[in-house]
Structures are given as C-alpha cells and as structure tokens.
C-alpha cells in the first residue's frame, strides 16, 4: 500500500473536549441537553447527520445547528484538542519508508488544515481533504475519492485508516480497503460490523501494520 489516507478526529488527534463543548453550546440554543453517550456520537460522523438525529429536525434546521456549533468551535473548540501520543512519529516513519500520506476527514477542510499545522503533521501529508463549510462533500466516500484524485493514486494501492464505521464504510464505497483503530471513539464491535479489513489497538501496532502492507 503506497498511499495511506488518515481520518483526523479519533485517529490522529483526540478532539473530545472541543467537540463536546461545541455541541453543548449548540444544544443550549435549543434548550436541550444530551447524555455523555449521545455527545460522544458527534466525534467522527458528519455534524449535520448527528444533529438531525439528536434534535429530530430536517436538513435545514440541522444546518442551522451546525452554524451555532461553529460559533464556539471556530474560535475556541478547534484548539481544545491534542495529538495522540506517537501520531507525529508514526507519520514521519511512514513517510521515511516511502509511503505517501494524506488526510481524509469529514471535518471542514479549513479547520482540519489549522489542526494538522498546529500539531506538526502538515509536512508529512501530501494532501488534506475535508468537507466544505457549505455542506458539500460531507460523505466520507466523496472525501476519499477526492483525496485519491489529488494524489493520482490507484485504488489498489491505497488504504484508509479511521476510528468509526463511517471511515470503513466510506473506504469500501470508494473501492479501497480500510483499517479500523480501537483507540478512537468506535463503540464495541462497531469496526468489525462495518467490515474493517484490519483492526488494531494502538498506534505502534498501526505503524507496524502500515509498514508491512
């Protein structure tokens, strides 16, 4: 596998604090609250989908909820985040071995670019693709296909790495294999049920697997 595509939230970074506080900010505007389990579901999937389910609203109102969420996230929540221990070293090792790396995230690209720059990941990523603020390209398969296009990558030579079912399903819809990581935010059995081709427990295990493919 020459081309390795990484999810961001729950795969390279732990965004829990910033996302949870941003969701709580948005819910407050609707006079609502949510359980810890419901809030955790916002880490990974497209925000509009998550707000639509939690609030029981249509697409237009879910989009409004996302706008409110970003009132907190854009100036503050984006930086309530941390790189996983060993993540940057992993990217360096893979790059040094000749792999071509890229970011494929459902997070808006403008935010994703700030995060990878903040944590020193940018030099190791040949492309960084996310969704658009206007709601375009939120489906994971669309993000992956655009990343492959930018890289000029053959699907047979590419693999997606992510922590949620959306990453696995999106990879397969795009025609590439997928690795699920347990150190992120998947529920018990989620990655296996989604059909992950491999599942790993830690960043060192992930690094070893990627170097071997």
N, C-alpha and C positions, 0 to 999 in steps of 0.2 A: 504494500500500500504506500504509494508515493505521496498521496495527498490526504491530509488529516484535517477534518473540519471539527472545530470545537464549539459547543454551546458555551454560554458565558455564565449565567446565573446557576449556581449549584454545581458547576463543572470546573470553572477556573476561579471563580470568586464565590464568596458567601454573602449574598445581598440581603439576608433575612431582616436585619434591623431597618434598613431603609425602605424596603418594600412594605413590610408590615405597618410601619408608621405612616407611609403614604396612603395605604388602603384605609387605615383607621381615620385618617384626615378626610378622605372622600366619603366614607360611610357616615361620618359625623354630619356632613352636609345633608344627608338624607334622614337624619335622626335615627340611624341604625347602628348596631354593633355586630360583632361576629365572634365565634369561638376561635380558639387557637387553631383548631383543625381546619376551619374554613379559611382563615387567614393564610395558612401555610400553602393552600392550594393556589395562591396567587404567584408563587415562586416558580417560574418556568413557562406556563401556558400564556397565550396572548391575553392581555388585560381585558379587552372587550368581551371575550368569551367568559372570563371569570366573573366580571361584573354583571353580565347578563344573567348568568346562572344564580349568583348570590342575591341580586336585587330583584330578579324576576321581571326584568324590563326588556324592551325592544332594543334594536341595534342603535337607534338614535339616542336613546337615554343612556345606554351603556357607553356610547362615545362621549356623552356629557360627563359621566362619572370618571372616565379616563382623563378628561381635561382637568377635573378637580383634583384628581390624584397627582397630576403633574405640577399643580400649583405648589405642592410640598416637595415632590420628588426632584424637580429640576434644580432648585437652588440648594436643597438640603439632603434629601433622601439618597440621591445618587452617590454621595460620599460617605453614607453610613453603610459601608461595605468593606470587605477585606479580601485580599488574595489568599487562596488556600495555601497552606504551607507546602512548599515544594513545587507549586504550579509553574512558577517562572523558570526554575531549574529544569523542569520537565520540558518546557518549550525550547529551552536552549539546547538540551541534549538531543532532542528530536531534529532540530534544525542542523546541528553539527553533524548528525548522521546522514544528512542529505534529504530529509523529508521536507515537503512543502506544507506549511501550516496556514490555516485560515480560521476566521471567526464566523460562525453562522448562528445568529441569535434572533429570537422574536422581539427582543428589546429594540426600541428605536435606535437606528444606527448612530444618530447624533449623540445619544447618551453612551452607547457602547464604545464609541471611539474615545470619549473622555475617560472612561474607566480603564481601558487597556493602556492608555497613555499614562494614567496616574500610577499604575502598578508595574510599569516597565515591560509590558507584554508586546507592545506595538512593534518593536524591531524584529520579532520572531514570526509575525503574522503577515503573510503576503497579500491578504485581502481581509476586509472586515465588512460583513454584510449583515444588516438588520432590517427591521421593518421601517416604514415611513411614518412620520407623525400624523399624516392624514388618513392613516388606516390601511394603506396599501402594503402589500407583501407581508402580511402578518402570519400567513400559513407557513409552517416550518418547511414543507416541501418546496415552496416557492423561494424561500430564503436559501435553501441548499442548492437548488438549481441555478440561482443567480451566482452563488459562490463558485460553483463548478464552471460556469460560463466565464467568469472573470479569470479563473485560474487556467482555463483551457484544459481542464482535466478530463480524462477518460473515466467514466463511472466505475469501470472495473478496477481502477487503481485508487479509489477513494473510499474513505470510511468516515462516518460521523460519530462523534463522542458526545454523549449527553446524559443527564440525570433523570429525565422524565419521559413518560410514554410518548409525548409529542415529538421528542427527538428521534425515537426509534421508529415510530410510525412515519414521520416525515421523511426520514432517510430511506425507508423502504419504498415509499411512494415516489421518491426521486430516483430510485433504482440503484441505491448503494447500500452497503452493509452498515451495521450500527453497533457500537459498544455502549453499554449502559454502566454508569458508575453509581455505586451504592452510597458514596459519601455525600451525595447531594440530597435532594428532597423527594425522592420517589417513595411511595408507600410500599408496604411489604408486598412483594410479588408483582409490583407494577411493571417493572422492566421485563421480567420473564413473560408476563401476559401479553405485553406489546410485541414480543418476538425478538428481543435483543439477540444478536448473533454471539456476543460475548457479554459477560457481566463481571466487573472487577470491584474489589473492595476498597482499594487505596490508590493514591497517586503513584507510589513506587510500582505497584502491580500494573497499573495502567501504562506507565512508562515502559516497563519490560515487555508488555504485550505489543505495544505500538512499534517498538524497535524490532520485534520479531516478525512482524507482518510484512 
